[in-house]
Amino acid sequence: MSKENWQLLQKCSQETEGLDIILACDGAASVGQVGHEVAVKLTRENAEARMCCLAAVGANSKPHVAIAEKSRKLIIINGCQNNCASKIVRDKNIIPSYEITIAKEGVDKVPTLDFDAEDVDRLAKKISAEVSKLPARN
């Protein structure tokens, strides 16, 4: 895709308050890659949602922690049963609105960066449907 066709996102620290924020695993296994791609898909398809940098939250970047705190709904996508994304957020005393673990949703954890697009589509639909029923956090 050429730069002319890039989808520009809201600026993290300036325009994300009041959005549904997605923090996703991007681990080096199939389930982490599915989690990342689900976050991308949800961000691309929903103007009210925006993926944010989980590593920045883990590194205690004040603007990124504030984004998670001020989110309308905070969606956590873990890759495997280690639940790293959830642990990072909870270590900051932030309670997510929604948490899911890809490995518990019929996706095998395999040491590969490859994934099945059908899993991405299926899980994006599931998350979108379930999150739409949740009240705003703030």
Contacts in CASP RR format, 6 or more apart in sequence:
PFRMAT RR
TARGET T0000
AUTHOR 0000-0000-0000
METHOD contacts of the structure
MODEL  1
MSKENWQLLQKCSQETEGLDIILACDGAASVGQVGHEVAVKLTRENAEAR
MCCLAAVGANSKPHVAIAEKSRKLIIINGCQNNCASKIVRDKNIIPSYEI
TIAKEGVDKVPTLDFDAEDVDRLAKKISAEVSKLPARN
7 44 0 8 1.000
9 43 0 8 1.000
9 50 0 8 1.000
10 16 0 8 1.000
10 19 0 8 1.000
10 50 0 8 1.000
12 50 0 8 1.000
12 52 0 8 1.000
12 53 0 8 1.000
12 63 0 8 1.000
12 64 0 8 1.000
12 67 0 8 1.000
13 63 0 8 1.000
13 64 0 8 1.000
13 66 0 8 1.000
13 67 0 8 1.000
16 50 0 8 1.000
16 52 0 8 1.000
16 67 0 8 1.000
16 70 0 8 1.000
16 71 0 8 1.000
17 67 0 8 1.000
17 70 0 8 1.000
17 71 0 8 1.000
18 70 0 8 1.000
18 71 0 8 1.000
18 72 0 8 1.000
18 136 0 8 1.000
18 138 0 8 1.000
19 48 0 8 1.000
19 49 0 8 1.000
19 50 0 8 1.000
19 71 0 8 1.000
19 72 0 8 1.000
20 46 0 8 1.000
20 48 0 8 1.000
20 49 0 8 1.000
20 50 0 8 1.000
20 71 0 8 1.000
20 72 0 8 1.000
20 73 0 8 1.000
20 74 0 8 1.000
20 75 0 8 1.000
20 97 0 8 1.000
20 131 0 8 1.000
21 49 0 8 1.000
21 50 0 8 1.000
21 51 0 8 1.000
21 52 0 8 1.000
21 67 0 8 1.000
21 68 0 8 1.000
21 71 0 8 1.000
21 72 0 8 1.000
21 73 0 8 1.000
21 74 0 8 1.000
21 75 0 8 1.000
22 39 0 8 1.000
22 42 0 8 1.000
22 43 0 8 1.000
22 49 0 8 1.000
22 50 0 8 1.000
22 51 0 8 1.000
22 52 0 8 1.000
22 75 0 8 1.000
22 77 0 8 1.000
23 39 0 8 1.000
23 51 0 8 1.000
23 52 0 8 1.000
23 54 0 8 1.000
23 57 0 8 1.000
23 68 0 8 1.000
23 74 0 8 1.000
23 75 0 8 1.000
23 76 0 8 1.000
23 77 0 8 1.000
23 85 0 8 1.000
23 88 0 8 1.000
23 89 0 8 1.000
24 32 0 8 1.000
24 35 0 8 1.000
24 36 0 8 1.000
24 38 0 8 1.000
24 39 0 8 1.000
24 51 0 8 1.000
24 54 0 8 1.000
24 76 0 8 1.000
24 77 0 8 1.000
24 79 0 8 1.000
24 85 0 8 1.000
25 31 0 8 1.000
25 32 0 8 1.000
25 35 0 8 1.000
25 36 0 8 1.000
25 54 0 8 1.000
25 77 0 8 1.000
25 78 0 8 1.000
25 79 0 8 1.000
25 80 0 8 1.000
25 84 0 8 1.000
25 85 0 8 1.000
25 102 0 8 1.000
26 32 0 8 1.000
26 33 0 8 1.000
26 35 0 8 1.000
26 36 0 8 1.000
26 54 0 8 1.000
27 33 0 8 1.000
27 36 0 8 1.000
27 79 0 8 1.000
28 111 0 8 1.000
28 113 0 8 1.000
29 79 0 8 1.000
29 80 0 8 1.000
29 109 0 8 1.000
29 110 0 8 1.000
29 111 0 8 1.000
29 112 0 8 1.000
30 107 0 8 1.000
30 108 0 8 1.000
30 109 0 8 1.000
30 110 0 8 1.000
30 111 0 8 1.000
30 112 0 8 1.000
30 113 0 8 1.000
30 114 0 8 1.000
30 115 0 8 1.000
31 79 0 8 1.000
31 80 0 8 1.000
31 102 0 8 1.000
31 103 0 8 1.000
31 107 0 8 1.000
31 108 0 8 1.000
31 109 0 8 1.000
32 79 0 8 1.000
32 80 0 8 1.000
32 102 0 8 1.000
33 112 0 8 1.000
33 113 0 8 1.000
33 114 0 8 1.000
33 115 0 8 1.000
34 79 0 8 1.000
34 102 0 8 1.000
34 107 0 8 1.000
34 115 0 8 1.000
34 116 0 8 1.000
34 119 0 8 1.000
34 120 0 8 1.000
34 123 0 8 1.000
35 77 0 8 1.000
35 79 0 8 1.000
35 102 0 8 1.000
35 120 0 8 1.000
35 123 0 8 1.000
37 115 0 8 1.000
37 117 0 8 1.000
37 120 0 8 1.000
38 77 0 8 1.000
38 102 0 8 1.000
38 120 0 8 1.000
38 123 0 8 1.000
38 124 0 8 1.000
38 127 0 8 1.000
39 51 0 8 1.000
39 77 0 8 1.000
40 51 0 8 1.000
41 120 0 8 1.000
41 121 0 8 1.000
41 124 0 8 1.000
42 49 0 8 1.000
42 51 0 8 1.000
42 75 0 8 1.000
42 124 0 8 1.000
42 127 0 8 1.000
42 128 0 8 1.000
43 49 0 8 1.000
43 50 0 8 1.000
43 51 0 8 1.000
45 124 0 8 1.000
45 128 0 8 1.000
46 128 0 8 1.000
48 72 0 8 1.000
49 75 0 8 1.000
52 64 0 8 1.000
52 67 0 8 1.000
52 68 0 8 1.000
53 61 0 8 1.000
53 64 0 8 1.000
54 85 0 8 1.000
54 88 0 8 1.000
56 63 0 8 1.000
56 64 0 8 1.000
57 64 0 8 1.000
57 65 0 8 1.000
57 68 0 8 1.000
57 88 0 8 1.000
57 89 0 8 1.000
57 92 0 8 1.000
58 88 0 8 1.000
58 91 0 8 1.000
58 92 0 8 1.000
60 92 0 8 1.000
65 92 0 8 1.000
65 94 0 8 1.000
68 74 0 8 1.000
68 89 0 8 1.000
68 92 0 8 1.000
68 94 0 8 1.000
69 92 0 8 1.000
69 94 0 8 1.000
70 138 0 8 1.000
71 97 0 8 1.000
71 137 0 8 1.000
72 136 0 8 1.000
72 137 0 8 1.000
72 138 0 8 1.000
73 97 0 8 1.000
73 98 0 8 1.000
73 131 0 8 1.000
73 134 0 8 1.000
73 136 0 8 1.000
73 137 0 8 1.000
74 89 0 8 1.000
74 94 0 8 1.000
74 95 0 8 1.000
74 96 0 8 1.000
74 97 0 8 1.000
74 98 0 8 1.000
74 137 0 8 1.000
75 96 0 8 1.000
75 97 0 8 1.000
75 98 0 8 1.000
75 127 0 8 1.000
75 131 0 8 1.000
76 85 0 8 1.000
76 86 0 8 1.000
76 89 0 8 1.000
76 96 0 8 1.000
76 98 0 8 1.000
76 99 0 8 1.000
76 100 0 8 1.000
77 85 0 8 1.000
77 100 0 8 1.000
77 102 0 8 1.000
77 127 0 8 1.000
78 84 0 8 1.000
78 85 0 8 1.000
78 86 0 8 1.000
78 99 0 8 1.000
78 100 0 8 1.000
78 101 0 8 1.000
78 102 0 8 1.000
78 103 0 8 1.000
79 85 0 8 1.000
79 101 0 8 1.000
79 102 0 8 1.000
79 103 0 8 1.000
79 109 0 8 1.000
80 101 0 8 1.000
80 102 0 8 1.000
80 103 0 8 1.000
80 109 0 8 1.000
81 101 0 8 1.000
81 103 0 8 1.000
81 104 0 8 1.000
83 99 0 8 1.000
83 101 0 8 1.000
86 96 0 8 1.000
86 99 0 8 1.000
89 96 0 8 1.000
90 96 0 8 1.000
95 137 0 8 1.000
97 131 0 8 1.000
97 134 0 8 1.000
97 137 0 8 1.000
98 127 0 8 1.000
98 130 0 8 1.000
98 131 0 8 1.000
98 134 0 8 1.000
100 123 0 8 1.000
100 126 0 8 1.000
100 127 0 8 1.000
102 119 0 8 1.000
102 123 0 8 1.000
103 109 0 8 1.000
105 119 0 8 1.000
105 123 0 8 1.000
105 126 0 8 1.000
106 119 0 8 1.000
107 115 0 8 1.000
107 116 0 8 1.000
107 119 0 8 1.000
107 123 0 8 1.000
END
